[in-house]
Amino acid sequence: MNKNTKKVLLVVCLFLFIFALIWLAVSHATSNSQTAFYRRFTGALLLSLLIVLFISVIFLARRYNSLIRGLGEFLKAMADTDSGKFLSEKRKKNILPARFDVGHVISEISRDVQKHVQELNERTAELDQKNASLNNAYKELEASYSRLQTLMEQLNESEQRYHSLVINIPDIVLTLDSLGNITYGNRACRDVLNFRRHDIVGKPFQYIIQDCYADSFDYEELKRTVREKGEYLMQIPLRRKDGTVIQTEIKFTPALESPQGSIQAIIRDVTEQKMMEDKLLENNRRLKIINGFSHKIASAMELPDIYKTCVATLTELLGFYGAVYLVAEKKDRFYHVVEYSGEYFAGQGILKCFSHIHRNTGSLYSECKDGMVLDLKSFTELIDKEQGSIPHAEAVYLQELKMGDTGKGLIIVVANKVLLPEELDILRSIGNTTAVAVENAMYLIKSKSSYVATIDALIAAVEARDQYTRGHSQRVSSFAVKIAEEMGMNKEEVEELRIAGILHDIGKIGISDRILLKKGPLTKKEYEEIKKHPAISNRILYPIGLSDRILRAIAFHHERFDGRGYPFGLSNESIGIEPQIIAVADAFDAMTSKRPYRDPLSVEEAIRELEDNKGSQFHPEVVDVMLKIQRNNSGFIM
C-alpha cells in the first residue's frame, strides 16, 4: 500500500469517526420520528464534511506554507502597484524570490495533481480488478454454498432414513466397543430377544450368547478378522431374556462414525429357516434310506432276509425305539416273532409279551391294514402282560401285511416320542414295500417249486433213457457248486451253477437213442449229431426264463480253453468262467463213470487227464481248484 492510499484511507476513517461521534451526540437529543431521523442524518453528514474539510485545509496549508506565503507576498506586491512602489521596490529589494514563479507553482501543483490522479486511476483499476476477482469468488462461494446446502439437506435426509431404518429394521443392530461391550441396541432387541436397551447396554456381547457357546467366543479374534477382511459372518445361538434360544446369523463390520475399534453387529433370527433346513435334510436322509431299503429288499429272495432288512431299517437307520415282525401261517392261532430289532427289546422276557397276539388282531382295527397309531391302552391290551413288564413307549405303530392267500404278517414299531405325520408316511411306505417284497418272495418260492419239479421231470426223462448216465447231472451239479464256492463266488452265482449243472445235458433228449446208446465208437456223422445237444438244450430252456448266466453255462460247456471246442469254437474270454467250471465237472464225472463203450477211469487217471489238458481243453485255474478239492476231500468226489 503506497503513501497516497494511506492518506485517503486516513481521511475516510477520520470522516467516519467524526460522523459517528456527531450521530451519537444528536441521536439522544431529538425525537425518533422519521423526519427527525433524516434531519439528524443530514446535519451530521454536513457537519462531518465541514470538519474534515477544515482539517484538510489546515493540513494543506502546513504542507504548502512557503508557497502560500509567497503567493501572499505576490498579492501584496500587486496591491502596491497602484502606489508605484512595486517595481521600484522590486528593483531595490527583489521582493519575490527567483524561485517564486506562478507558472512554476501552477505547473508543480498540476504535476502533483496529475501524479495523484494517475496513482488514483491505477489504484482504481487495481481495485476494479480485485473487485472482479472478489465478485467471481463470491459467485463461486455462493454456488459452493448452494451445493453444500443441498448436500447437507441430502445428508440430513439420509441420516434420518438411516436412523429410521436402524430403529425399525426387523434385524437386531448392536454396536460393540473395543472391549466387546454393547454400546447401542435398536428396537429389535426387545422384539426378538425380549431385552430392553438398558438391559444389555454396557454388558459384554457374550451376555446374550447361549451359555455353551459363550466361553468359546473370541472377540479379539473377531476384531482381527473384521480389520483384515472388512466383515465376519458367523452363525451362533443367542438366548432370549426368558432363557429360550434362537438360531441367528450375524454379520460383523466396522462401525461408522464411532470410536476407533468399534464393531457393528447385524443379527438376523434364522430359527425358522434353520428348522426348515434341518427338516429338509432329515427328509432327504429318510428318502435316501427308503430308496436304499427299496433296492435292498427288492433284491432279497428269501423271507428271513426281508424280515431282517425291514426291522433293521426301522431301528438302525430311521432311529425308532424298537420294531418287531410277526407272522401267522394258515393254521396258526397266534402270531409268532420272526425278527426284531431295537433298544426296546434289550430287556429279558420282552419278546414273550408279543408271542400271544391273536391272528385276528387286524380285524379289530379297521385302519390296521393301512397302518395306524395305537393308543397306549390298546397296546397294553394287545400284548400279554403276564409274560413280564415292558418299557414305557410314547407311541406305537401297527400295520398288518398280507402273506399269500392264507398267511398274515404284522409290523409293530415302538417310538419313544410322538410320531409326526411325515414319520407315519415313512412307516406306511416301509410296510407297503415290505408287503410287496414278501408277496414276490412267496411267489418266487412257489415258482421255484414248480420250476424244480419241472427240471426233475426233465432230468428223469433223460436219465431213464440211459442207465449209464443216471445220476450224472446231479454229480456234475455238486462238483460245480464245490468249485464255485472254493473260487469265492457269491450265493446267487453258486445257485445258478447248481441249476446249470443239473440241466447241462437236457438237450440230449433230442438225440436219437441209436446214437445216444451206441456201444461202439461213433461215426463222424453221429458225433456231429451229438454236438448239437447244447443248442437243443438252449432251445428247450430259453422259454422258461432262466438267467443268461445259466443259459451260457449250458450252451458253452463243450467249448475249450484254446478255442477248439464246439458248437461255436470260442476261447477263454469269450466263454466265461461258468461254462468252463461245468466243463471240468462234466469231464471228471464222465471219465470216472462207466459208459457203454468203455470202463470207468480211476480217480488218479482222471486227475492226470485234467492236468495233461490244463491250458488247452480246460481252464487252468478251474482244474487247480478241482484238484485241490479232490486232495482235501477225496471222499466227496467218489
C-alpha positions as CSV (number, residue, x, y, z in Angstrom):
1,M,0.0,0.0,0.0
2,N,1.6,3.3,-1.1
3,K,1.6,6.6,0.8
4,N,-1.3,8.3,-1.1
5,T,-3.6,5.3,-0.4
6,K,-2.8,5.5,3.3
7,K,-3.7,9.2,3.3
8,V,-7.0,8.6,1.6
9,L,-7.9,5.8,4.0
10,L,-6.9,8.0,6.9
11,V,-9.2,10.8,5.7
12,V,-12.1,8.3,5.2
13,C,-11.6,6.9,8.7
14,L,-11.4,10.3,10.2
15,F,-14.7,11.2,8.4
16,L,-16.5,8.1,9.7
17,F,-15.2,8.6,13.2
18,I,-16.4,12.3,13.3
19,F,-19.7,11.3,11.8
20,A,-20.2,8.6,14.4
21,L,-19.4,11.0,17.3
22,I,-21.8,13.6,15.9
23,W,-24.6,11.0,15.3
24,L,-24.3,9.7,18.8
25,A,-24.5,13.2,20.1
26,V,-27.6,14.2,18.2
27,S,-29.5,10.9,18.4
28,H,-30.2,11.4,22.1
29,A,-31.3,15.0,21.7
30,T,-34.1,14.7,19.3
31,S,-37.2,12.5,18.8
32,N,-37.3,9.2,17.0
33,S,-39.7,10.2,14.1
34,Q,-38.7,9.5,10.5
35,T,-38.4,13.3,9.7
36,A,-36.2,13.9,12.7
37,F,-34.1,10.9,11.6
38,Y,-33.4,12.4,8.2
39,R,-32.6,15.8,9.7
40,R,-30.2,14.3,12.2
41,F,-28.5,12.3,9.4
42,T,-28.2,15.3,7.0
43,G,-26.9,17.6,9.7
44,A,-24.4,15.1,11.0
45,L,-23.2,14.4,7.4
46,L,-22.7,18.1,6.6
47,L,-21.0,18.9,9.9
48,S,-18.7,16.0,9.4
49,L,-17.8,17.2,5.9
50,L,-17.1,20.7,7.2
51,I,-14.8,19.4,10.0
52,V,-12.9,17.1,7.6
53,L,-12.6,19.9,5.1
54,F,-11.3,22.3,7.8
55,I,-8.7,19.7,8.9
56,S,-7.7,19.1,5.3
57,V,-7.2,22.9,4.7
58,I,-5.1,23.1,7.8
59,F,-3.1,20.1,6.6
60,L,-2.6,21.5,3.1
61,A,-1.8,24.9,4.5
62,R,1.0,23.4,6.5
63,R,2.3,21.5,3.6
64,Y,2.3,24.3,1.1
65,N,3.2,27.0,3.7
66,S,6.1,28.6,1.7
67,L,4.0,28.6,-1.4
68,I,1.1,30.4,0.3
69,R,3.5,32.9,1.9
70,G,5.0,33.6,-1.5
71,L,1.6,33.9,-3.0
72,G,0.6,36.3,-0.2
73,E,3.6,38.5,-0.8
74,F,2.9,38.4,-4.5
75,L,-0.7,39.5,-3.9
76,K,0.6,42.2,-1.6
77,A,3.0,43.4,-4.2
78,M,0.3,43.5,-6.8
79,A,-1.7,45.7,-4.4
80,D,1.2,48.1,-4.0
81,T,1.4,48.5,-7.8
82,D,-1.2,51.2,-7.6
83,S,1.1,53.3,-5.5
84,G,4.0,52.8,-7.9
85,K,6.2,51.3,-5.3
86,F,6.2,47.7,-6.6
87,L,8.7,48.0,-9.4
88,S,10.9,50.4,-7.6
89,E,10.9,48.1,-4.5
90,K,11.5,45.1,-6.7
91,R,14.4,46.7,-8.3
92,K,15.6,47.8,-4.9
93,K,14.8,44.8,-2.7
94,N,13.9,41.9,-5.1
95,I,10.8,41.2,-3.0
96,L,9.8,37.9,-4.9
97,P,12.5,35.3,-4.8
98,A,13.7,33.9,-8.1
99,R,12.1,30.5,-7.4
100,F,8.7,32.1,-6.9
101,D,7.2,31.8,-10.3
102,V,3.4,31.5,-10.6
103,G,3.7,29.3,-13.7
104,H,6.2,27.2,-12.0
105,V,3.9,26.8,-8.9
106,I,0.9,26.0,-11.0
107,S,3.0,23.5,-13.1
108,E,4.2,21.9,-9.9
109,I,0.7,21.7,-8.5
110,S,-0.6,20.4,-11.8
111,R,2.1,17.7,-11.9
112,D,1.4,16.8,-8.3
113,V,-2.3,16.6,-9.1
114,Q,-1.7,14.5,-12.2
115,K,0.6,12.2,-10.3
116,H,-2.2,11.8,-7.7
117,V,-4.8,11.3,-10.4
118,Q,-2.6,8.7,-12.2
119,E,-2.0,6.9,-8.9
120,L,-5.7,7.1,-8.2
121,N,-6.5,5.7,-11.6
122,E,-4.0,2.9,-11.2
123,R,-5.4,2.2,-7.7
124,T,-8.9,2.3,-9.2
125,A,-8.0,-0.2,-11.9
126,E,-6.4,-2.4,-9.3
127,L,-9.5,-2.2,-7.1
128,D,-11.7,-2.9,-10.1
129,Q,-9.6,-6.0,-10.9
130,K,-9.8,-7.1,-7.3
131,N,-13.4,-6.3,-7.2
132,A,-14.0,-8.5,-10.2
133,S,-12.0,-11.3,-8.6
134,L,-14.0,-10.8,-5.4
135,N,-17.2,-11.0,-7.4
136,N,-16.1,-14.2,-9.1
137,A,-15.0,-15.6,-5.8
138,Y,-18.3,-14.6,-4.3
139,K,-20.3,-16.3,-7.1
140,E,-18.2,-19.4,-6.7
141,L,-18.7,-19.2,-2.9
142,E,-22.4,-18.7,-3.4
143,A,-22.6,-21.7,-5.8
144,S,-20.5,-23.8,-3.3
145,Y,-22.7,-22.8,-0.5
146,S,-25.7,-23.8,-2.5
147,R,-24.2,-27.2,-3.3
148,L,-23.2,-27.5,0.4
149,Q,-26.7,-26.7,1.4
150,T,-28.1,-29.3,-0.9
151,L,-25.6,-31.9,0.3
152,M,-26.4,-31.0,3.9
153,E,-30.1,-31.5,3.2
154,Q,-29.4,-34.8,1.5
155,L,-27.2,-35.9,4.3
156,N,-29.8,-35.0,6.9
157,E,-32.4,-36.8,4.9
158,S,-30.1,-39.8,4.5
159,E,-29.3,-39.7,8.2
160,Q,-33.0,-39.6,9.1
161,R,-33.7,-42.5,6.8
162,Y,-30.7,-44.5,8.2
163,H,-31.8,-43.7,11.7
164,S,-35.4,-44.8,10.9
165,L,-34.1,-47.9,9.2
166,V,-31.9,-48.9,12.1
167,I,-34.7,-48.3,14.6
168,N,-37.4,-50.1,12.6
169,I,-35.4,-52.9,10.9
170,P,-36.5,-56.3,12.0
171,D,-32.9,-57.4,12.4
172,I,-31.1,-56.7,15.6
173,V,-28.4,-53.9,15.3
174,L,-25.8,-53.7,18.0
175,T,-22.7,-51.6,18.4
176,L,-19.8,-53.0,20.4
177,D,-16.8,-51.0,21.7
178,S,-13.2,-52.1,21.5
179,L,-13.7,-54.4,24.6
180,G,-16.7,-56.1,23.2
181,N,-19.2,-54.3,25.4
182,I,-22.6,-53.4,23.9
183,T,-23.0,-49.6,23.5
184,Y,-26.1,-49.5,21.4
185,G,-29.1,-51.7,20.5
186,N,-32.1,-51.0,18.3
187,R,-35.7,-51.7,18.9
188,A,-35.4,-55.3,17.5
189,C,-33.6,-56.3,20.7
190,R,-36.9,-56.0,22.5
191,D,-38.9,-57.6,19.7
192,V,-36.6,-60.6,19.1
193,L,-34.7,-61.2,22.4
194,N,-37.2,-59.5,24.8
195,F,-34.3,-57.4,26.2
196,R,-34.8,-53.7,26.6
197,R,-31.9,-51.4,25.7
198,H,-30.9,-50.7,29.3
199,D,-30.9,-54.5,29.9
200,I,-27.9,-55.1,27.6
201,V,-26.1,-51.8,27.1
202,G,-22.8,-51.9,29.0
203,K,-22.7,-55.7,29.1
204,P,-20.4,-57.9,27.1
205,F,-21.7,-59.5,23.9
206,Q,-21.3,-62.9,25.5
207,Y,-24.1,-61.9,27.8
208,I,-26.7,-62.7,25.1
209,I,-24.9,-65.8,23.7
210,Q,-26.2,-69.3,24.7
211,D,-24.1,-70.5,27.6
212,C,-22.4,-73.4,26.0
213,Y,-21.1,-71.2,23.2
214,A,-20.3,-68.0,25.3
215,D,-17.0,-69.3,26.7
216,S,-15.6,-70.2,23.2
217,F,-16.5,-66.8,21.7
218,D,-13.2,-64.9,21.0
219,Y,-13.9,-61.2,20.5
220,E,-10.2,-60.3,19.8
221,E,-10.1,-62.8,17.0
222,L,-13.3,-61.4,15.6
223,K,-11.9,-57.9,15.6
224,R,-8.8,-59.0,13.9
225,T,-10.8,-60.7,11.2
226,V,-13.0,-57.7,10.7
227,R,-10.0,-55.4,10.5
228,E,-8.3,-57.7,7.8
229,K,-11.3,-58.7,5.7
230,G,-13.8,-55.9,6.4
231,E,-16.5,-58.2,7.7
232,Y,-17.1,-61.5,9.5
233,L,-20.1,-63.8,9.2
234,M,-21.0,-66.4,11.8
235,Q,-23.9,-68.5,13.0
236,I,-24.4,-68.8,16.7
237,P,-27.4,-69.4,19.0
238,L,-28.5,-66.4,21.2
239,R,-30.6,-66.6,24.3
240,R,-33.8,-64.6,25.0
241,K,-34.5,-62.9,28.3
242,D,-36.7,-65.8,29.3
243,G,-33.9,-68.3,28.6
244,T,-35.2,-69.8,25.4
245,V,-32.7,-70.0,22.5
246,I,-32.9,-68.7,18.9
247,Q,-30.6,-69.5,16.0
248,T,-29.0,-66.4,14.5
249,E,-26.8,-65.4,11.6
250,I,-24.6,-62.4,12.4
251,K,-22.6,-60.0,10.2
252,F,-19.9,-58.1,12.0
253,T,-18.5,-54.9,10.3
254,P,-16.5,-51.8,11.4
255,A,-18.9,-49.3,13.0
256,L,-19.1,-46.0,11.1
257,E,-18.9,-42.7,12.9
258,S,-18.0,-44.5,16.1
259,P,-14.8,-44.6,18.2
260,Q,-11.8,-46.5,16.8
261,G,-12.2,-50.2,17.2
262,S,-15.9,-50.3,17.5
263,I,-17.8,-53.1,15.7
264,Q,-21.4,-53.1,14.4
265,A,-23.3,-56.4,14.5
266,I,-26.4,-57.0,12.4
267,I,-28.2,-60.1,13.8
268,R,-30.9,-62.0,11.9
269,D,-33.2,-64.6,13.5
270,V,-32.9,-67.7,11.3
271,T,-34.6,-70.1,13.7
272,E,-37.5,-71.0,11.4
273,Q,-35.1,-71.1,8.4
274,K,-32.8,-73.4,10.4
275,M,-35.7,-75.6,11.4
276,M,-36.8,-75.9,7.8
277,E,-33.2,-76.7,6.6
278,D,-32.9,-79.3,9.3
279,K,-36.3,-80.7,8.4
280,L,-35.3,-80.8,4.7
281,L,-32.0,-82.5,5.5
282,E,-33.9,-85.1,7.6
283,N,-36.4,-85.7,4.9
284,N,-33.6,-86.2,2.4
285,R,-31.9,-88.6,4.7
286,R,-35.1,-90.5,5.2
287,L,-35.7,-90.5,1.5
288,K,-32.2,-92.0,0.8
289,I,-32.9,-94.6,3.5
290,I,-36.2,-95.6,1.9
291,N,-34.6,-95.7,-1.6
292,G,-31.8,-97.9,-0.3
293,F,-34.3,-100.0,1.6
294,S,-36.4,-100.5,-1.6
295,H,-33.4,-101.5,-3.6
296,K,-32.1,-103.8,-0.9
297,I,-35.4,-105.5,-0.2
298,A,-36.2,-105.9,-3.9
299,S,-33.0,-108.0,-4.3
300,A,-33.8,-110.2,-1.3
301,M,-35.0,-113.6,-2.4
302,E,-35.5,-115.2,1.0
303,L,-38.2,-114.3,3.5
304,P,-35.8,-114.2,6.5
305,D,-33.7,-111.6,4.6
306,I,-36.7,-109.5,4.0
307,Y,-37.8,-109.6,7.7
308,K,-34.4,-108.7,8.9
309,T,-34.0,-105.8,6.4
310,C,-37.3,-104.4,7.4
311,V,-36.8,-104.2,11.2
312,A,-33.1,-103.2,10.9
313,T,-34.0,-100.2,8.6
314,L,-36.7,-99.1,11.1
315,T,-34.4,-99.1,14.1
316,E,-30.8,-98.7,12.9
317,L,-31.3,-96.2,10.1
318,L,-34.6,-94.4,10.9
319,G,-33.9,-94.5,14.7
320,F,-37.2,-95.9,16.1
321,Y,-37.1,-97.3,19.6
322,G,-38.0,-100.9,18.5
323,A,-39.5,-102.9,15.7
324,V,-40.8,-106.5,15.6
325,Y,-42.1,-108.6,12.7
326,L,-44.6,-111.3,13.4
327,V,-46.1,-113.9,11.1
328,A,-49.1,-116.2,11.4
329,E,-49.4,-119.1,9.0
330,K,-52.7,-120.6,7.9
331,K,-53.1,-123.0,10.8
332,D,-51.6,-120.6,13.4
333,R,-53.9,-119.2,16.0
334,F,-51.4,-116.6,17.3
335,Y,-48.6,-114.6,15.6
336,H,-45.1,-115.6,16.3
337,V,-42.0,-113.4,16.2
338,V,-39.7,-114.0,13.2
339,E,-37.4,-110.9,13.5
340,Y,-37.0,-108.0,15.9
341,S,-34.6,-105.1,16.5
342,G,-34.0,-102.0,18.7
343,E,-33.3,-101.0,22.3
344,Y,-36.9,-101.6,23.3
345,F,-36.2,-105.4,23.2
346,A,-33.0,-105.2,25.1
347,G,-34.6,-106.4,28.4
348,Q,-35.3,-110.0,29.3
349,G,-38.7,-111.6,28.5
350,I,-40.0,-108.6,26.5
351,L,-40.4,-110.8,23.3
352,K,-42.6,-113.2,25.2
353,C,-45.1,-110.4,25.7
354,F,-45.6,-110.4,21.9
355,S,-46.0,-114.1,21.5
356,H,-49.7,-114.2,22.2
357,I,-51.1,-111.7,19.8
358,H,-54.1,-113.2,18.1
359,R,-54.1,-113.6,14.3
360,N,-57.4,-111.7,14.0
361,T,-56.0,-108.6,15.7
362,G,-56.1,-106.7,12.4
363,S,-59.8,-107.2,12.1
364,L,-60.3,-105.4,15.4
365,Y,-58.8,-102.2,13.9
366,S,-60.3,-101.0,10.7
367,E,-57.2,-98.9,9.8
368,C,-54.7,-101.6,10.6
369,K,-54.1,-102.7,7.0
370,D,-53.1,-99.1,6.0
371,G,-51.1,-98.6,9.2
372,M,-52.3,-96.8,12.4
373,V,-51.1,-95.4,15.6
374,L,-52.3,-97.4,18.6
375,D,-53.0,-95.7,21.8
376,L,-51.0,-97.0,24.8
377,K,-54.1,-98.5,26.5
378,S,-54.9,-100.6,23.4
379,F,-51.3,-101.6,23.1
380,T,-51.1,-102.9,26.6
381,E,-54.3,-104.8,26.0
382,L,-52.9,-106.3,22.8
383,I,-49.8,-107.8,24.3
384,D,-49.5,-110.5,27.0
385,K,-48.5,-108.5,30.1
386,E,-48.5,-111.7,32.3
387,Q,-45.2,-112.7,30.5
388,G,-43.4,-109.7,32.0
389,S,-43.1,-106.0,32.2
390,I,-42.4,-103.8,29.1
391,P,-40.6,-100.5,28.8
392,H,-42.6,-97.3,28.5
393,A,-43.3,-96.1,25.0
394,E,-44.8,-92.8,23.8
395,A,-46.3,-94.1,20.6
396,V,-47.0,-97.5,18.9
397,Y,-47.5,-98.1,15.1
398,L,-49.3,-101.2,13.9
399,Q,-49.7,-102.4,10.3
400,E,-51.0,-105.8,9.1
401,L,-49.4,-107.3,5.9
402,K,-50.8,-109.9,3.6
403,M,-48.7,-113.0,3.0
404,G,-50.0,-115.1,0.2
405,D,-53.6,-116.4,0.2
406,T,-53.8,-117.5,3.8
407,G,-50.8,-116.2,5.9
408,K,-50.6,-112.8,7.7
409,G,-47.8,-110.5,8.7
410,L,-47.8,-107.9,11.4
411,I,-45.3,-105.0,11.9
412,I,-45.2,-103.3,15.3
413,V,-43.0,-100.2,15.7
414,V,-42.4,-98.6,19.1
415,A,-41.4,-95.0,19.4
416,N,-40.1,-93.0,22.4
417,K,-41.7,-89.8,21.1
418,V,-44.9,-88.7,19.4
419,L,-45.0,-89.8,15.8
420,L,-45.1,-86.9,13.3
421,P,-47.3,-87.1,10.1
422,E,-44.2,-87.4,7.9
423,E,-42.9,-90.3,10.1
424,L,-46.3,-92.1,9.6
425,D,-45.9,-91.8,5.9
426,I,-42.4,-93.3,6.1
427,L,-43.7,-96.2,8.2
428,R,-46.5,-96.9,5.7
429,S,-44.1,-96.8,2.9
430,I,-41.8,-99.3,4.6
431,G,-44.7,-101.5,5.4
432,N,-46.2,-101.5,1.9
433,T,-42.8,-102.1,0.3
434,T,-42.1,-105.0,2.7
435,A,-45.5,-106.4,1.9
436,V,-44.8,-106.3,-1.9
437,A,-41.3,-107.9,-1.3
438,V,-42.9,-110.7,0.8
439,E,-45.5,-111.4,-1.9
440,N,-42.8,-111.5,-4.6
441,A,-40.7,-113.8,-2.4
442,M,-43.6,-116.2,-1.8
443,Y,-44.4,-116.2,-5.5
444,L,-40.8,-116.9,-6.2
445,I,-40.8,-119.8,-3.8
446,K,-43.9,-121.2,-5.4
447,S,-42.5,-120.7,-8.9
448,K,-39.2,-122.2,-7.8
449,S,-41.0,-125.3,-6.5
450,S,-42.8,-125.7,-9.8
451,Y,-39.6,-125.0,-11.7
452,V,-37.7,-127.6,-9.7
453,A,-40.4,-130.1,-10.2
454,T,-40.2,-129.5,-14.0
455,I,-36.4,-129.8,-14.0
456,D,-36.6,-133.0,-12.0
457,A,-39.1,-134.4,-14.5
458,L,-36.9,-133.5,-17.5
459,I,-33.7,-135.0,-15.9
460,A,-35.6,-138.1,-15.0
461,A,-36.8,-138.4,-18.6
462,V,-33.2,-138.1,-19.9
463,E,-31.7,-140.4,-17.4
464,A,-34.4,-143.0,-17.9
465,R,-33.2,-143.5,-21.5
466,D,-29.6,-144.3,-20.4
467,Q,-28.8,-146.3,-17.3
468,Y,-25.2,-145.4,-17.6
469,T,-25.8,-141.6,-17.2
470,R,-28.2,-142.0,-14.2
471,G,-27.1,-139.5,-11.5
472,H,-24.6,-137.8,-13.8
473,S,-26.3,-134.5,-13.8
474,Q,-26.6,-134.4,-10.0
475,R,-22.9,-135.2,-9.6
476,V,-21.8,-132.5,-12.2
477,S,-24.0,-130.0,-10.3
478,S,-22.4,-131.0,-7.0
479,F,-18.8,-130.7,-8.5
480,A,-19.7,-127.3,-10.0
481,V,-21.1,-125.9,-6.7
482,K,-18.0,-127.0,-4.8
483,I,-15.7,-125.4,-7.4
484,A,-17.7,-122.2,-7.4
485,E,-17.7,-121.9,-3.6
486,E,-13.9,-122.6,-3.5
487,M,-13.4,-119.8,-6.0
488,G,-15.3,-117.3,-3.9
489,M,-18.4,-116.8,-6.0
490,N,-21.4,-115.3,-4.3
491,K,-24.6,-117.1,-3.3
492,E,-26.5,-116.2,-6.4
493,E,-23.7,-117.3,-8.8
494,V,-23.4,-120.6,-6.9
495,E,-27.1,-121.3,-7.2
496,E,-27.1,-120.6,-10.9
497,L,-24.2,-123.0,-11.4
498,R,-26.1,-125.7,-9.4
499,I,-29.0,-125.3,-11.8
500,A,-26.7,-125.3,-14.9
501,G,-25.0,-128.5,-13.7
502,I,-28.4,-130.2,-13.4
503,L,-29.6,-129.1,-16.8
504,H,-26.4,-129.1,-18.8
505,D,-27.3,-132.3,-20.8
506,I,-31.0,-131.7,-21.1
507,G,-30.6,-131.3,-24.9
508,K,-29.7,-135.0,-25.2
509,I,-33.5,-135.6,-25.0
510,G,-33.4,-134.6,-28.7
511,I,-30.7,-137.1,-29.7
512,S,-31.7,-140.4,-31.2
513,D,-31.4,-143.5,-28.8
514,R,-29.5,-145.2,-31.6
515,I,-26.7,-142.7,-31.3
516,L,-27.0,-142.0,-27.5
517,L,-26.9,-145.7,-26.5
518,K,-24.5,-147.0,-29.1
519,K,-21.8,-149.3,-27.6
520,G,-19.2,-148.9,-30.2
521,P,-17.3,-145.8,-31.4
522,L,-19.4,-143.0,-33.1
523,T,-19.1,-142.2,-36.7
524,K,-18.2,-138.7,-37.8
525,K,-21.8,-138.1,-38.7
526,E,-23.0,-139.5,-35.4
527,Y,-20.5,-137.3,-33.5
528,E,-21.8,-134.2,-35.3
529,E,-25.3,-135.2,-34.2
530,I,-24.2,-135.5,-30.6
531,K,-22.5,-132.0,-30.8
532,K,-26.0,-130.5,-31.3
533,H,-27.2,-131.2,-27.8
534,P,-26.1,-127.8,-26.3
535,A,-28.0,-125.9,-28.9
536,I,-31.1,-128.2,-28.3
537,S,-30.7,-127.5,-24.5
538,N,-30.8,-123.8,-25.2
539,R,-34.0,-124.1,-27.3
540,I,-35.7,-126.1,-24.6
541,L,-34.7,-123.9,-21.7
542,Y,-34.9,-120.4,-23.2
543,P,-38.7,-120.0,-22.9
544,I,-38.6,-120.9,-19.2
545,G,-37.0,-117.6,-18.3
546,L,-33.7,-118.7,-16.9
547,S,-30.9,-116.2,-16.4
548,D,-28.3,-115.6,-19.1
549,R,-25.6,-117.0,-16.9
550,I,-27.3,-120.4,-16.7
551,L,-28.1,-120.5,-20.4
552,R,-24.5,-119.6,-21.3
553,A,-23.1,-122.2,-18.9
554,I,-25.3,-124.9,-20.6
555,A,-24.7,-123.7,-24.2
556,F,-20.9,-123.3,-23.9
557,H,-19.9,-126.2,-21.6
558,H,-18.3,-128.1,-24.5
559,E,-16.2,-125.1,-25.6
560,R,-12.4,-125.4,-25.0
561,F,-10.0,-123.0,-23.3
562,D,-7.9,-122.9,-26.5
563,G,-10.9,-122.3,-28.8
564,R,-11.1,-125.7,-30.4
565,G,-14.4,-126.8,-28.8
566,Y,-18.0,-126.8,-30.0
567,P,-20.5,-125.6,-31.0
568,F,-19.0,-122.1,-31.7
569,G,-15.3,-122.6,-31.2
570,L,-15.0,-119.9,-28.5
571,S,-11.8,-119.3,-26.4
572,N,-11.3,-118.3,-22.8
573,E,-12.5,-114.7,-22.5
574,S,-15.4,-115.3,-24.8
575,I,-16.6,-118.4,-23.0
576,G,-16.8,-117.1,-19.4
577,I,-15.9,-118.8,-16.2
578,E,-19.2,-120.6,-15.5
579,P,-19.2,-122.8,-18.7
580,Q,-15.6,-123.8,-18.0
581,I,-16.5,-124.9,-14.5
582,I,-19.3,-127.1,-15.9
583,A,-16.8,-128.4,-18.5
584,V,-14.3,-129.6,-15.8
585,A,-17.0,-131.1,-13.6
586,D,-18.7,-132.8,-16.6
587,A,-15.4,-134.2,-17.9
588,F,-14.3,-135.5,-14.5
589,D,-17.6,-137.3,-13.8
590,A,-17.7,-138.7,-17.4
591,M,-14.1,-140.1,-17.1
592,T,-14.9,-141.7,-13.7
593,S,-18.3,-143.2,-14.8
594,K,-19.0,-146.4,-16.8
595,R,-20.0,-145.9,-20.4
596,P,-21.4,-148.4,-22.9
597,Y,-18.2,-148.2,-24.9
598,R,-15.6,-148.2,-22.1
599,D,-14.9,-148.9,-18.4
600,P,-14.5,-146.0,-15.9
601,L,-11.1,-144.5,-15.3
602,S,-9.7,-144.4,-11.8
603,V,-9.6,-141.1,-9.9
604,E,-5.9,-140.8,-10.3
605,E,-6.2,-141.4,-14.1
606,A,-8.9,-138.8,-14.4
607,I,-6.8,-136.3,-12.4
608,R,-3.8,-136.9,-14.8
609,E,-6.1,-136.3,-17.7
610,L,-7.2,-133.0,-16.3
611,E,-3.6,-131.9,-15.6
612,D,-2.5,-133.0,-19.1
613,N,-5.2,-130.9,-20.7
614,K,-4.9,-127.9,-18.4
615,G,-4.5,-124.7,-20.5
616,S,-5.6,-126.4,-23.7
617,Q,-9.0,-128.0,-23.2
618,F,-9.6,-126.9,-19.6
619,H,-9.3,-123.5,-17.7
620,P,-6.0,-123.8,-15.6
621,E,-7.5,-122.2,-12.5
622,V,-10.6,-124.3,-12.6
623,V,-8.5,-127.5,-12.9
624,D,-6.3,-126.4,-10.0
625,V,-9.4,-125.8,-7.8
626,M,-10.9,-129.2,-8.7
627,L,-7.6,-131.0,-7.8
628,K,-7.4,-129.0,-4.5
629,I,-10.9,-130.2,-3.6
630,Q,-10.1,-133.8,-4.5
631,R,-6.9,-133.7,-2.4
632,N,-8.7,-132.2,0.6
633,N,-11.9,-134.2,0.4
634,S,-11.4,-137.2,-1.8
635,G,-14.4,-138.9,-0.4
636,F,-16.7,-136.2,-1.8
637,I,-15.7,-136.9,-5.4
638,M,-16.2,-140.7,-5.3
